[in-house]
């Protein structure tokens, strides 16, 4: 009986060692809810010529929930040949997650997917580009939202 008891304890210990631990990753969800704009930057090419639009970081950190954010790129007026928006998350565990680059052609606005952090502290980066016409250069900027403090 004593051998059976020791065997059972050893078996339980072995199972607990080999049990995988689930790491919860950030979740990328469709952008359906409107989040407040927390950072707004003019998109430029770094030179002294006119800007074609702006990059906006929409983010929120609801009480009792986890931070979430999405990036939006939009023109000041009319449609542009190509717009892109992407959101990158660096969570409290220094794990980086990003949405796919959302591309809009012949449009005036594009939004990335929304990233919902798996940790209560998070830093979001928005990456934005505008190409006004097929033959023009590309203007870009970054935006951010910091919920690490």
Beta strands, then each sheet from edge to edge (+ up, - down):
strand 1: 27-29
strand 2: 37-43
strand 3: 53-60
strand 4: 68-75
strand 5: 80-91
strand 6: 96-98
strand 7: 102-107
strand 8: 109-111
strand 9: 114-116
strand 10: 122-131
strand 11: 138-147
sheet 1: 1+ 9- 4+ 3- 2+
sheet 2: 1+ 9- 4+ 8-
sheet 3: 6+ 5- 7+
sheet 4: 6+ 5- 10+ 11-
end
